Each structure stands twice: as C-alpha cells, then as structure tokens.
Amino acid sequence: MYGEAMVAQGDFYDTVTSMCSMLESRSFHLLIVFGNTTTVHSVNVMAQYLDIPVIGYSRQADDEFFQLHHPLYLSLMPSKAHLAEGLARLMSVNYWYRYTMVIQEEIKDDGFHVELKSLTQTQNWDIEEELIISNTATDNEIANQLVPIGNNNSRIFVLHTSAHLAMRILDQANRLHFTGQEFAWIVTENAYTRNTKDLQHFPPGTLAFMLNLALNEDELLKDTMTLITTAIKERRHLGSSMSLNQKKGCWHLQNHEKSPMDNKLYKALIDTTIYGLTGSLKFDTGGYLNISSFKVRNLVFDGRGNVWRDIGCIQGDDVRPFGIIWPGDASSPDSKTQGRKRYRVVTNPVQPFVMQEAPHKDYQRCVTDTTCLKLFSKDKAKTIAAIRDYEQQIYRENKTYEIHCCRGLAIDLLNKLASDLDFDFTLFIVQDETYGRKVNGSWNGMVRDLMDGTAHFAVGAFSITRVRSEVIDFTDPYFFSGFSILYSEKTRETNMDAFLEPFALQVWFAIFVSATLSAIAMALFEWNSPFGLNPWGRKRKSNYTLASGLTMVYSVLFGHTVKTKSPKAWPSKVMQNFWAFAAIFIIASYTANLAAFIAGKHAGIDYTDIGDSRLLDIRIGLLPGSAVGGFLEKISSKLYAMSTAVPTTDTAIEMIIGEKIDAYLGDYPILDYARAHLAPRCELKLLLKIFGDDRYGFGLPKGSPLKVALSRKILEYHQNSQIEDLIDVHFADSQCYKQRISQQESSLEVTHHAGLFVMMCVGIMIGIVVLFIEHGVFKWLVPYYRMKPGASFWKSSHVMFFSQRLHRSITSAELLSAHESARELIGLVKNREFARLFQKSTIRKNKLADMAKTKRINRNFYDIVEKAKWLHEMREMNLMDDGDDDPPPTIIEIPLKDLGAKIDSILPKPADE
C-alpha cells in the first residue's frame, strides 16, 4: 500500500487539473482530502465519475452548506442529523414536547431540520410553528415573522441558524418581549459563539446544544490512516484485489450507476471501527462520522457579562442533566416555572413500600413524610388540573384532592432519586387503587395513568410482568423477590390416637411384626437347642415357651420390669441382644418424635408449597391482575379459578385476621412485613418456600426518556448497597423471630391422652374376652383332650411350647376345678376363719411343703419308669443272664391318683416318726 500527497490549488479548476495529472501517472483506490468546502467539493466531483471512495474533512463555516452527491464520500464530520437526534433526546427527557422551530433558509437542507421534524412526529410531540428565515432578511421582516409566535402555547424555541442571524433574531425577540423567564431559547452549535460582544444579544438562560467533539486535524489524519490499514488487514482478499494496477484517467470519465456497497473498499471502511487518538472512529450507513456525544451549556450572567457554563452532556441514551427547569417549559402563556423540574408520580399504597397516613392533626400537613394526593376523579384532565391546583396552592370549594402522607421503602428511594437527579415531583395515589390489569380490552390502575400521560412515572411494589411490559416500560428492578402464601394459624385437631402420631401406621405395624417374629425365633431357638429350656435337653425345671418369648420381647420394648425367663441357648441370647439394641433405637426415636409433636402441636397446619392439595379445600384470596395471579393461572388453573378476588393487599390481610378467608397469595416481602405488623402475635403463618420470580421497578410510559437515567441511578444504588440499606431499615423487625411456645401450649392435654385411656379400656375388654375363652377351654377342651390316649400329640411335650399350663391341665393326675380357690375362700368366710385370710406365711409354708412333696413323688415316679424301661430294653436285647432264676418283675397298673399312697407305703419312714 502506497500513497501520494498534494496541496490543493486556489480555485476549483486548478485543483481538478492537479488531481488529473496525478491520476495519470499512478493508480489510486482511495482519496483523502482535508480542506475548505471548495476543495472537498472539487475532489468529490472528480472522484464520483472515477468511482473512487473519498474520506474528507471540511472546514466549512456555520452558514455554509454544500450538498455533496458523491455516494462514496465518507465525511470525517458528523451529520447534522446526529445533532437533531441528540436534541430530541434532551427535549424528551425533560418533557419539552411542544416547541417552535426557527431555521435558517440557507442551511435547512443540512439534515437537522428534516431529522428533528421526523423524530418529533409522534402523538406526544407538537411542533406549533416552523419559521424559515433567510440570512438576507431585514430586521423588520424578522420581527414580522416572530410576532405570530407570541400567541402560541409553546414557550420553547429551537434556533438553528448562524451566529450572526441568531443575534438578529434574538434582538427582535427581546424587542417583542419573547425573552423573559417564561420563554426558553435553545441554540444549536451553528448559532453558538463565545464572542463576548455577540453574547450581549443572547438572553441569560439560553441553552446551547452542540456536538461534544474537539478534533485535532493531525490526530484525525493519523486515526484515518489507522482505520484504512485496519480495514485492509482484516480483509486479506481486499488487499490482493487492490494490488492490480488499474489506472483511471480524467479523460475517460464515466458515471457508474452502482450501489456504494458494491465498492469493496467503501464497504470495508463502513464496517470498520477503531479507537484512536480522537476517540472512537466509525462511519454510519450514510457515510458520516458516527457520534452520539453532545454537551449542553447554559448562558449565565457572572456579574460582568454573559458567559457559557457547562451544565450537562448526552452520551448515547444517558442524558445529563436529568431534569432542566431553566429555561422553562410553561404549558400556557400565563404560567411561569421556577425551581427544579417537577414530575407527576403515581403510586399505590402497600406496606412497607408505600404506607399511607393522615397528615398531622395540628398542622394539617406532612411534617416528616412525603405528601401524596388522594384524587376524586379518574379523568385525565381533571386529575392534572387537581395536581396543578395543589402545586399552585389553589383551594376550590369543590375539593378535587385530599392531602395524605406517604412513607416507605419506595418513597425513600424516590426521594433519593429526586435529590441525586435534581428534580421535584408531585405524588398522587391511583384512584382505583390497582396496579393495572386489562379489563374488556382496556387497562386500569397505574398502567392506565402511564399510558394516557397522566403520570410521568409510577413507584411502589410494581411488579414487572410480560403483559405490562408490552404497553409500558420499566426501569431496572430495584427489588427482587418471589411469591408466597399467608394463611391463618389454625390449631390442629387432636385425635384420640395422638400418642401414635410420632410414628406412621406402617412403622407401628413393622415394629409389632418384627417384635413377634423375634419372639417366635427366640422360642424356636430355645426349644430346639440341646442346652435350652426345653423338656428333652438338659431337662431343666422350667421351659422357654412361645409365651416366654413374647413376654420378654414386649417387656424390653415397653420397658416393663416384670420377671421374665432368660434363655439359656446361645442363639436365643444373640437374638435377644439384637432385639434389645433395636428396642433402644425404637424407644429413643419415639421419645424424640413425641417431644417434637408436643412442641409443634400448636404450630397450626403447615402447607408445603403451592402444589399442596390441601389448598384446594380452603378459601384463598388473590389480587386481580397481580403478578402472582398471572403466575398462578399458569401453574394451577384450578386453584386460580377457585380463588376469591380481594381489592387490596391490606384488605386481604384484614380478611385473614377476621377469618373471612383462610389464605392470601401475594408477594413474599409484603406478606412477611404484614405478618409482623398487622398480626403482632404472629398468628399468621407464611409459606417459607418461595415460588415464582418477582421484580419491582418504576413504571414509565412506553419510550419514556426517563428510563435510562432512573435505571442508571438504581443500578448505582445497588452497587453501593444503598438499596440494601433501605431494605434493612424497613424490614428489620418484620420477622417473627421470637415466636416461642408458651408453657401452657407445651403441656399435654386430655385429648392427647385419651387414646391411651381407650387402649387401657380395650385391654380390659380383651382380657375379659380371653378370660371367657380360658374358661371355655378349661370346661370343654381340656376334658376332651384328657381322654385322648397317652401317645396323642395333645399329651406330648410339644404342647408345652405353646403353654405349659395347658399341658399340665391335660396331663395332670387330677383336674382341679377352676372354682376351687373361690370355694376355699367362701368356706373360710362361712367358718368365720378370717384370720386365715391374713396368715400368708403359714399358708405359703403349707403350699411350699405340698409342692416339695409333689416334686419328690414325681421325681421318684420318673426314676421307677426309667428303670422299668431300662430293664425291659435289656431283656429284649438279651443282655440279661439266662440262668437267672429270679422271677421277672411284675408290672401292675396302679391308678395315678393312688400312686402317691402306694409309694408312701413302700418307702421307708423317717426316723423321727
């Protein structure tokens, strides 16, 4: 890549001739020109026919404008259309929608007039007058053109002329008294001047709006070369195509009708962006330097003369200052505006974001809180008129508003924004006290006030939803939260089986099944072990039966202290210890769960989440058109359909306390605050599991210029934790942290013990039934089985596994009557032997002697039987001596009841007898 420089000649012809001579000797693909308007124009005329792109910088005067028709021309100066875009942004952010435009005829085609008129054609804007004044017009002609604008409602004048013509226009405006406080003059950079003599013609308060661009030609040229180099390097194919030697002479000029984008080099330059010595360098689609940075200056009197003072700037969508009141934006010829910019702000009270109170009873005004108006009309014109009456302190007989006081998190944030962005506001409460929902095709509430221009923006717990965002704008969220359910704390109904609640029914079933199986297993282990308590092992005095196992197992489980048989076999011991370990865990778990149940029995009914089926059985309140309503309709249409509409959140909470509804679905922070403040005893409960996503922001009309400034400040407050500090202040005591259960609440009641008493009664009834069954068995079954032969199963030792008492009754020598003890007692009473009833030791001694005698007889009897069996087996096995002449023993049958007497006669008597 190479280049060649030349100095422009004095006139158009000389410049073109020099350029043609240079093009004849070398091949060029791009021309760069820095100079006055004539030089730039001459180069473009020639380059247009040669189809060569041109990058140019023109040092034109403010009252000059040349329309360059070269489609491949890239201007290093921004278009005046950019200036119009920035001015429209400044005017819209300050709500200067009504204005008069004064344009110099010689420069009306520079793009400013057309662009500003195009940007202000929407319904919000009103261009009351467009004055086109020539630079050659006389003072009288200028005055005659200015006279009609005195009757206009607009008091804002945009002046786009040269500085000289601007002085003449302002002189005539001053003579016509159009430069007072109620008039606002805005001059563009074309009319801007710093000459102290010229500034004497400008009225103090004039605003100057200009590009924030201070270019150094040397730096700009370096940045231009860097841009070209970058564009070629990023597109390698472009460099190879440019390397072809294609000379273009002036003597074969042809006008090529092609699109600018067909030229690869031109398109590459348009698409390239660099950040150089002069800042960001990029061309827009029209071939002008793309710039969106502007500055605003205000003309003030410093005591010696008029001087310009910087008061703000515009960088993209960021407009500073945010609200300018000087120059004024009076809406009528009779009104005057002083002080800071004032906006109309609508709100809807809900704690703790916006809390409404009556004014001080002595002063009839708000001492520390922010004044908010309660209006009596929904009509836009009447609403604005009532607000204006308040601002101008006009009191009418038919009251159109009522003064209230508002405070809260959103109000504190609003005051902070007003202080930092330097604006005032008039706060009023939405008439229908709703945030806004669509009813029969039209919106109500705060959304309607924003859409029809009644309010400039809205504050409060205003949820950002998709449906609302289609018709209005929102700032960045200042509060993030979700949804929850607030419900009344109803005491649980205590059932008679309350003592069983620590374990589920399945757990109780598993415990009793495992206990019974353990008892059966231990009894079987003991019954079949050679060392256990059984009839055929070591022939112990007592046997371990199924009843013994059940008694032991349930005694360990329920902590009984009754005497139980201990197993002797190792398998049974191992099983017993394992069951003891399990019983410890079961008892500990039951005790812990019982304590938790007692502690939480007054905690009320707890709902798990929004999907809890029990919510379908209660009365639920819902605010129509709220964000939670839209969310609920999506996830649970059935619950949404059965919900009850409530007018406001505060009303819904009062309805819960008054038991008119059982629960209310709303925003978690609002419900949490209400639970602590509207129900100080914390009788309301809050679903701690938040569902959904909710965000609060400030609402604005669609396309409002306030959005950027407010959002930027809110983001700044988040970054430096100022909003978090406000949240801590307003939510510090909103939690029922110290909610405890009183001693009276934690004590067990009769209803909790009723099940135990019923179980005792059931146990008594079962005992009575078992008693009758025992009598039936003793009366009918035992005599029946006693008549069975000796080899019968019912007379075998296996019956002892189930019941030793049953086995003894069946195999005993004599069956005593079940009423024997009763007869003995009755006999003692009849014989008046009452003393014997209390001679327990004597009776016990006699009983022990009888028992010892019986055991001795049984033992001798078993010895005789065993010896007889042994002799019989020896004889059958021929182990007896055949020569033995002793006669064989004679076995005689002796009734079992006479066996004791026979043995006593055979046995030797003691020596003391």
Beta strands, then each sheet from edge to edge (+ up, - down):
strand 1: 31-35
strand 2: 54-58
strand 3: 73-75
strand 4: 98-104
strand 5: 126-133
strand 6: 156-160
strand 7: 184-188
strand 8: 207-211
strand 9: 274-276
strand 10: 279-281
strand 11: 293-301
strand 12: 306-315
strand 13: 318-320
strand 14: 341-347
strand 15: 355-357
strand 16: 370-375
strand 17: 401-407
strand 18: 423-429
strand 19: 438-439
strand 20: 442-443
strand 21: 457-459
strand 22: 472-474
strand 23: 479-488
strand 24: 620-622
strand 25: 644-645
strand 26: 663-667
strand 27: 684-686
strand 28: 691-696
strand 29: 699-701
sheet 1: 1+ 2+ 3+
sheet 2: 5+ 4+ 6+ 7+ 8+ 11- 12+ 13-
sheet 3: 9+ 10-
sheet 4: 15+ 17- 16+ 18+ 14+ 21+
sheet 5: 19+ 20-
sheet 6: 22+ 29-
sheet 7: 25+ 24+ 26+ 23- 27+
sheet 8: 25+ 24+ 26+ 23- 28+
end
